[in-house]
Amino acid sequence: MVNRARRHFWKEAAGFTLVEVLVAATMMFAVLFALYAIFDVSVRAFGYGGDRLEAVGNARLALGRMEREIRAAYPYDLTSDPPRRFLFLDPADPTKPAVPTATRIAFGNETGGDRNIGATEVIGYYLSGHDLKRSKGGSVQTLVDSVPTDGLQFTTCRSPDDCPPALAITDESEIRLLRIELSVEVRQRGQDPTRQTLATDVYLRNRGGQP
């Protein structure tokens, strides 16, 4: 009789009440939601870090390319009489000299050995929306696509000690140094965009600039 009662007791005690099931389910869902929140934050942080790394990497590559090509800017035509020695061109008419604007520059790299700049050797950099564009010979490519509207700045200078110049340059022949500033922004949901700026000074090889 005692053994039968004991077996009956353990049989009843082996199950869970409805309240216990609800409490256990609530705790389980709470843990799952907490894990999901942690996972979501981790994924977003990882994605943001990757986007930022990619944006800054692209900006560094673009800045290095601009620096190399601008340093090698070549006189427009050394075969003419008199030689046309200007380095920076009017984007609308590359046969004319022009002082680069804050967001647009055009020049030539002589690659054919004929001592002048042909139409296919004219290079331009400019900002279009949030894209840094490079043009050459009629083709255009996007180098960086996360530039803020004020994220590209070309500053023309006479010397490193006068940059930006106290007196604005209006004659292309006065330019000895070009300062480039390029910024990128990376956005993360629910937060203000993070901005990083890269800068370099470019001395003009064909105008007596430093190497």
PLY file of the C-alpha trace (Angstrom):
ply
format ascii 1.0
element vertex 211
property float x
property float y
property float z
element edge 210
property int vertex1
property int vertex2
end_header
0.00 0.00 0.00
2.81 2.37 0.91
4.74 1.49 -2.23
1.65 2.04 -4.36
1.08 5.49 -2.80
4.74 6.38 -3.32
4.57 5.39 -6.98
1.42 7.47 -7.37
3.13 10.46 -5.76
6.15 10.33 -8.05
3.93 9.90 -11.07
2.09 13.13 -10.25
5.30 14.99 -9.38
6.96 14.08 -12.70
4.89 16.55 -14.77
4.83 20.41 -15.00
1.96 22.66 -14.17
0.67 25.19 -16.70
2.18 28.04 -14.70
5.58 26.37 -14.74
5.39 25.83 -18.49
4.45 29.47 -19.09
7.27 30.72 -16.85
9.79 28.48 -18.61
8.57 29.57 -22.05
8.74 33.24 -21.05
12.30 32.85 -19.80
13.29 30.97 -22.95
11.87 33.68 -25.22
13.56 36.38 -23.14
16.91 34.63 -23.57
16.32 34.18 -27.31
15.43 37.85 -27.77
18.52 38.88 -25.81
20.72 36.64 -27.95
19.13 38.02 -31.12
19.73 41.60 -29.97
23.39 40.83 -29.27
23.73 39.09 -32.64
22.06 41.99 -34.48
24.32 44.58 -32.85
27.38 42.46 -33.63
26.41 42.04 -37.28
25.74 45.77 -37.71
29.01 46.69 -36.00
30.90 44.23 -38.20
29.20 45.58 -41.33
29.92 49.18 -40.32
33.57 48.37 -39.67
33.85 46.71 -43.07
32.17 49.63 -44.84
34.44 52.13 -43.09
37.56 50.13 -43.92
36.52 49.88 -47.57
35.66 53.60 -47.85
38.95 54.74 -46.31
40.90 52.24 -48.41
39.30 53.49 -51.62
39.99 57.09 -50.58
43.67 56.32 -49.96
44.01 54.66 -53.36
42.28 57.59 -55.08
44.41 60.16 -53.25
47.58 58.30 -54.18
46.53 58.16 -57.82
45.70 61.87 -57.92
49.02 62.69 -56.29
51.06 60.70 -58.82
49.24 62.03 -61.87
49.14 65.67 -60.76
52.83 65.61 -59.82
53.56 64.50 -63.40
51.38 67.20 -65.00
53.07 68.09 -68.31
53.24 71.39 -70.20
50.46 71.57 -72.77
52.68 71.91 -75.85
56.46 72.28 -75.89
56.64 71.93 -79.68
54.73 75.13 -80.45
56.41 78.51 -81.00
56.42 79.88 -78.40
56.00 76.81 -76.18
52.71 76.64 -74.28
53.95 75.74 -70.83
50.76 75.81 -68.78
50.04 72.67 -66.75
46.42 73.08 -65.67
43.70 73.15 -68.28
40.21 74.51 -68.66
37.91 71.43 -68.43
35.57 73.02 -70.99
38.43 73.83 -73.39
41.66 71.94 -72.62
43.59 74.09 -75.10
43.40 76.97 -72.61
45.05 77.39 -69.20
42.91 77.61 -66.07
43.36 77.73 -62.31
41.77 74.61 -60.77
38.61 75.25 -58.77
38.03 73.92 -55.27
36.32 70.79 -56.60
37.54 70.35 -60.17
40.92 70.01 -61.85
42.16 69.17 -65.34
45.71 68.57 -66.58
47.66 66.32 -68.92
50.15 63.47 -68.58
52.37 63.16 -71.64
52.71 59.48 -72.53
53.33 59.45 -76.28
56.80 61.00 -76.35
55.69 63.86 -78.62
56.15 66.61 -75.98
52.54 67.80 -76.06
49.20 66.87 -74.55
46.75 65.15 -76.87
43.02 64.80 -76.29
43.43 61.26 -74.92
46.04 62.44 -72.40
43.83 65.00 -70.64
42.93 63.88 -67.11
40.26 65.39 -64.87
39.10 64.91 -61.30
35.85 66.28 -59.95
33.00 65.63 -57.52
29.60 64.58 -58.84
27.06 64.17 -56.04
28.86 61.90 -53.57
31.14 60.35 -56.21
34.75 61.25 -56.90
35.10 60.95 -60.68
38.16 60.57 -62.87
37.94 61.33 -66.58
40.46 60.62 -69.29
40.09 60.65 -73.04
36.30 60.78 -72.88
35.88 57.91 -70.42
34.73 58.47 -66.83
35.08 56.22 -63.81
34.03 56.48 -60.16
36.91 56.13 -57.70
35.10 56.77 -54.40
31.33 56.75 -53.82
31.05 57.95 -50.20
32.34 61.53 -50.43
30.25 64.25 -48.71
29.26 67.25 -50.81
32.07 69.29 -49.22
34.50 66.38 -49.14
36.82 67.34 -52.01
39.06 70.38 -51.82
41.84 71.47 -54.20
43.94 74.38 -52.91
46.44 76.03 -55.26
49.51 77.53 -53.59
52.72 79.34 -54.42
54.71 77.67 -51.63
54.16 75.42 -48.60
54.63 78.45 -46.33
51.74 80.23 -48.06
49.14 77.48 -48.30
46.34 78.34 -48.44
47.63 81.55 -50.03
47.02 84.90 -48.39
46.35 86.30 -51.86
44.25 84.11 -54.13
45.97 82.77 -57.25
44.45 84.00 -60.50
47.33 83.14 -62.86
47.90 79.44 -63.56
51.65 79.99 -63.92
51.93 80.95 -60.23
50.92 77.50 -59.01
53.83 75.55 -57.50
51.97 73.36 -55.05
48.55 71.75 -54.93
47.00 70.64 -51.66
44.35 67.91 -51.90
41.87 67.10 -49.14
39.52 64.15 -49.57
36.89 63.09 -47.03
34.66 60.04 -46.83
31.61 59.40 -44.69
30.23 56.07 -43.50
26.70 55.89 -42.10
25.47 53.56 -39.38
21.77 53.12 -38.69
20.56 55.36 -35.89
23.83 57.30 -35.62
25.45 60.32 -37.22
27.84 59.50 -40.09
31.51 59.06 -39.27
33.84 61.23 -41.34
37.52 60.78 -42.08
39.69 63.21 -44.04
42.92 62.45 -45.91
45.23 65.15 -47.23
48.46 65.50 -49.18
50.59 68.24 -50.75
51.63 67.74 -54.37
54.71 69.50 -55.73
54.69 69.98 -59.49
57.65 68.21 -61.07
57.53 70.24 -64.28
57.39 73.58 -62.52
60.42 73.32 -60.30
58.54 71.72 -57.43
60.19 69.44 -54.92
60.43 65.77 -55.92
0 1
1 2
2 3
3 4
4 5
5 6
6 7
7 8
8 9
9 10
10 11
11 12
12 13
13 14
14 15
15 16
16 17
17 18
18 19
19 20
20 21
21 22
22 23
23 24
24 25
25 26
26 27
27 28
28 29
29 30
30 31
31 32
32 33
33 34
34 35
35 36
36 37
37 38
38 39
39 40
40 41
41 42
42 43
43 44
44 45
45 46
46 47
47 48
48 49
49 50
50 51
51 52
52 53
53 54
54 55
55 56
56 57
57 58
58 59
59 60
60 61
61 62
62 63
63 64
64 65
65 66
66 67
67 68
68 69
69 70
70 71
71 72
72 73
73 74
74 75
75 76
76 77
77 78
78 79
79 80
80 81
81 82
82 83
83 84
84 85
85 86
86 87
87 88
88 89
89 90
90 91
91 92
92 93
93 94
94 95
95 96
96 97
97 98
98 99
99 100
100 101
101 102
102 103
103 104
104 105
105 106
106 107
107 108
108 109
109 110
110 111
111 112
112 113
113 114
114 115
115 116
116 117
117 118
118 119
119 120
120 121
121 122
122 123
123 124
124 125
125 126
126 127
127 128
128 129
129 130
130 131
131 132
132 133
133 134
134 135
135 136
136 137
137 138
138 139
139 140
140 141
141 142
142 143
143 144
144 145
145 146
146 147
147 148
148 149
149 150
150 151
151 152
152 153
153 154
154 155
155 156
156 157
157 158
158 159
159 160
160 161
161 162
162 163
163 164
164 165
165 166
166 167
167 168
168 169
169 170
170 171
171 172
172 173
173 174
174 175
175 176
176 177
177 178
178 179
179 180
180 181
181 182
182 183
183 184
184 185
185 186
186 187
187 188
188 189
189 190
190 191
191 192
192 193
193 194
194 195
195 196
196 197
197 198
198 199
199 200
200 201
201 202
202 203
203 204
204 205
205 206
206 207
207 208
208 209
209 210
